[in-house]
């Protein structure tokens, strides 16, 4: 039975990548919501298939390179297919690209573990402030007025936020639902001016070009969110910003 499930999973990911190969009468892709129901079932822990089983079966299948209409012939690896699958249905964008970069060191136990690897930070968090006082340093415009420069980071991992020599480097935001990341940006964004500033730095790219909607979205998303200060990933970054502002004589 596990081989049947594994074959089904490989076919699902292959069809997701090469949708033009899917038959018009396909009972999964051309029946409303069916593929989404299947995707959520696949994420249950009890439904996991060992990743090495998927890899071995994929290698045995020996898929031929597929000629993409208007493009070049392509024969992706199973890791490539898995990344594309998560990007398509689960909104895992930058992290999936990051996984492609470290594919040689990736040892996922199963698909759920693969998804976990897409979400975890590439570096451990900086130690938080242990004084018991919690502060973020203020929104983007206040930080800018205090001398902080914003820069779009080149990392594919959303958690690779760095603050060095007065420069706050943040990966481009694709608007995904990650609690710590949402809290971090909610602290940076209080108004339209904050979104404008982050937009000019290349950190934020509103899909519809409306910065006011982005500002309202973060203010609403961050409302009533309670975080564990000891476990908050970006606490160390906020400490650095506070120290920088204090050195420059600014007020958070």
KAKAQUI-V923724 format. One record per backbone hydrogen bond with DSSP energy under -1.0 kcal/mol. CO is the residue of the C=O (numbers start at 1). NH is the residue of the N-H. E is the energy in kcal/mol with one decimal. If there is no record, write none. Layout:
BEGIN
co->[CO | CO]
nh->[NH | NH]
e->[E | E]
END
This chain:
BEGIN
co->[1 | 2 | 3 | 4 | 5 | 6 | 7 | 8 | 9 | 10 | 11 | 12 | 13 | 14 | 18 | 19 | 23 | 26 | 31 | 33 | 34 | 35 | 36 | 37 | 38 | 41 | 44 | 45 | 50 | 51 | 52 | 53 | 54 | 55 | 56 | 57 | 58 | 66 | 68 | 72 | 74 | 77 | 78 | 79 | 80 | 81 | 82 | 83 | 84 | 85 | 86 | 86 | 91 | 93 | 94 | 95 | 96 | 97 | 98 | 102 | 109 | 110 | 111 | 112 | 113 | 114 | 116 | 116 | 139 | 140 | 141 | 142 | 143 | 144 | 149 | 151 | 157 | 159 | 162 | 164 | 166 | 167 | 168 | 169 | 170 | 176 | 178 | 179 | 180 | 181 | 182 | 183 | 184 | 185 | 188 | 191 | 192 | 193 | 194 | 195 | 196 | 197 | 198 | 199 | 203 | 210 | 211 | 212 | 213 | 214 | 215 | 216 | 217 | 218 | 222 | 228 | 232 | 234 | 235 | 236 | 237 | 238 | 239 | 240 | 241 | 242 | 243 | 244 | 245]
nh->[5 | 6 | 7 | 8 | 9 | 10 | 11 | 12 | 13 | 14 | 15 | 16 | 17 | 18 | 21 | 22 | 26 | 30 | 34 | 37 | 38 | 39 | 40 | 41 | 42 | 44 | 47 | 48 | 54 | 55 | 56 | 57 | 58 | 59 | 60 | 61 | 62 | 74 | 71 | 68 | 66 | 81 | 82 | 83 | 84 | 85 | 86 | 87 | 88 | 89 | 90 | 92 | 93 | 97 | 98 | 99 | 100 | 101 | 102 | 105 | 51 | 114 | 115 | 116 | 117 | 118 | 119 | 120 | 143 | 144 | 145 | 146 | 148 | 147 | 168 | 170 | 160 | 161 | 169 | 167 | 149 | 164 | 151 | 162 | 153 | 178 | 182 | 183 | 184 | 185 | 186 | 187 | 188 | 189 | 140 | 195 | 196 | 197 | 198 | 199 | 200 | 201 | 203 | 202 | 173 | 214 | 215 | 216 | 217 | 218 | 219 | 220 | 221 | 222 | 225 | 232 | 235 | 238 | 239 | 240 | 241 | 242 | 243 | 244 | 245 | 246 | 247 | 248 | 250]
e->[-2.4 | -2.3 | -2.6 | -2.3 | -2.3 | -2.3 | -2.3 | -2.3 | -2.2 | -2.6 | -2.5 | -1.7 | -2.0 | -2.8 | -2.0 | -1.8 | -2.0 | -1.4 | -1.7 | -2.1 | -2.2 | -2.2 | -1.8 | -1.7 | -2.2 | -1.3 | -1.4 | -1.6 | -1.4 | -2.5 | -2.5 | -2.4 | -2.4 | -2.4 | -2.1 | -2.0 | -1.1 | -2.3 | -3.1 | -1.3 | -3.2 | -2.3 | -2.5 | -2.4 | -2.4 | -2.3 | -2.3 | -2.3 | -2.0 | -2.2 | -1.9 | -1.5 | -1.2 | -1.5 | -2.2 | -2.3 | -1.7 | -1.2 | -1.1 | -1.6 | -2.7 | -2.2 | -2.5 | -2.0 | -2.1 | -1.2 | -1.1 | -1.8 | -2.4 | -2.5 | -2.3 | -1.4 | -2.7 | -1.5 | -3.2 | -2.4 | -1.8 | -2.2 | -3.2 | -2.0 | -2.9 | -2.0 | -2.3 | -2.3 | -2.5 | -1.5 | -2.7 | -2.7 | -2.3 | -2.2 | -2.5 | -1.8 | -1.2 | -2.3 | -4.0 | -1.4 | -2.4 | -2.3 | -2.3 | -2.5 | -2.3 | -1.1 | -2.0 | -1.3 | -2.7 | -1.3 | -2.3 | -2.4 | -2.3 | -2.2 | -2.0 | -1.8 | -2.9 | -2.4 | -1.4 | -1.3 | -1.4 | -2.0 | -2.0 | -2.0 | -2.3 | -2.5 | -2.3 | -2.3 | -2.7 | -2.5 | -2.1 | -1.9 | -2.6]
END
